Amino acid sequence: MYFDYHLSAPKNQMYDITSQVRDAVNKSGVRSGIAVVYCPHTTAAITINENTDPAVCDDIMLGLDRAFPDCPEFLHCEGNSAAHLKASTMGFSATVIINNGGISFGSWQGIYFCEFDAPRTRKFYVKVLKG
């Protein structure tokens, strides 16, 4: 089963989309399998990380800003090369295991949509596969 979701991203940050992925798994009725979460944008990403302390997401964004600053030497005409670098580094998808009708996470994990070129209206897809 395939689901698409929309997201308003007014600023560059990590948006917790765990509840939407759980929603897709619940709607699918799949009890055992996998869910693939995919971002169809080149300046945004999907990742799994800690969802207990919001400072972790702030620290990740700060680290990415420091690792990939905007540089006047970039040639890309849209001026968002740093966003492309961050997105490629983080990746465009995540896969989670579905067990007993729910997502099998570690104690502190959540799924995030990472926006690097805000403000934007974005979408992401969830594909649930029975296994």
C-alpha positions in Angstrom: 0.0 0.0 0.0 1.1 3.5 -0.8 0.4 6.7 1.0 1.4 10.3 0.4 1.6 13.1 2.9 2.1 16.9 2.7 4.2 18.9 5.0 4.5 22.7 5.5 8.1 23.5 6.2 8.4 27.2 7.1 12.0 26.9 8.3 15.0 24.7 8.0 14.6 22.1 10.7 13.8 18.4 11.3 10.1 17.7 11.4 8.9 14.6 13.3 6.8 12.5 10.9 6.6 9.4 13.1 2.9 9.8 13.6 2.2 10.0 9.9 4.2 6.8 9.3 2.4 5.0 12.1 -0.9 6.2 10.5 0.1 4.6 7.2 1.1 1.4 8.9 -2.2 1.3 10.8 -4.3 2.1 7.6 -2.5 -0.6 5.7 -3.5 -3.3 8.1 -0.1 -5.0 7.6 1.0 -6.9 10.8 4.4 -8.0 9.6 6.6 -6.3 6.9 8.4 -3.1 6.2 7.6 0.5 5.6 9.7 2.7 3.3 9.6 6.4 3.9 10.7 8.4 0.8 11.4 12.1 0.2 11.0 13.1 -3.5 12.9 16.4 -3.1 16.6 17.1 -3.7 17.0 19.7 -0.9 15.3 17.7 1.9 15.9 14.3 3.5 14.5 11.5 5.7 16.3 10.2 8.7 15.7 8.2 11.9 17.1 9.7 15.1 16.3 10.5 18.8 12.9 11.9 19.4 13.1 12.5 23.1 15.3 15.6 23.4 14.6 18.2 20.8 18.1 19.6 21.2 19.4 16.6 19.3 17.6 17.8 16.1 18.9 21.3 16.7 22.4 19.9 17.1 22.2 17.9 13.9 21.0 21.0 12.0 23.9 23.0 13.5 26.4 20.4 12.6 25.2 20.2 9.1 25.3 24.0 8.7 28.9 23.9 9.9 29.9 21.0 7.7 28.1 22.4 4.6 28.2 26.2 4.8 26.9 28.3 1.8 30.0 29.1 -0.3 30.3 31.9 -2.9 32.3 29.4 -5.0 29.2 27.2 -5.6 28.2 27.2 -9.2 24.5 26.0 -8.9 22.4 28.9 -10.2 19.6 28.5 -7.6 22.0 29.3 -4.7 21.0 26.3 -2.7 24.0 24.0 -3.1 24.5 23.6 0.6 20.9 22.3 0.9 21.7 19.7 -1.9 24.8 18.6 0.0 23.0 18.2 3.3 20.1 16.3 1.7 22.5 13.9 -0.1 24.4 13.3 3.1 21.3 12.6 5.2 19.6 10.5 2.5 16.2 10.4 0.9 14.6 7.4 2.5 14.4 5.3 5.6 13.1 1.7 6.1 11.4 0.5 9.3 10.3 -3.0 10.3 6.7 -3.6 11.0 6.1 -6.2 13.7 2.7 -7.1 15.4 1.1 -4.2 13.4 3.5 -1.5 14.7 6.8 0.0 14.0 9.8 -1.7 15.7 11.9 1.2 17.0 14.7 1.6 19.5 13.7 3.3 22.8 14.5 6.8 21.6 13.9 6.7 17.9 11.6 8.7 15.6 11.4 9.4 11.9 12.2 12.9 10.6 11.7 14.9 7.5 14.7 17.2 7.3 14.1 20.5 5.5 17.2 22.4 4.2 15.7 24.9 1.7 12.8 26.5 3.5 10.2 27.8 3.2 8.6 25.1 1.2 5.5 22.9 1.0 6.8 19.4 0.8 5.5 15.8 0.4 6.8 12.4 1.4 5.7 8.9 0.6 5.2 5.8 2.7 5.1 2.4 1.0 4.0 -0.4 3.3 5.0 -4.0 2.2 3.6 -7.1 3.7 6.4 -9.6 4.6 
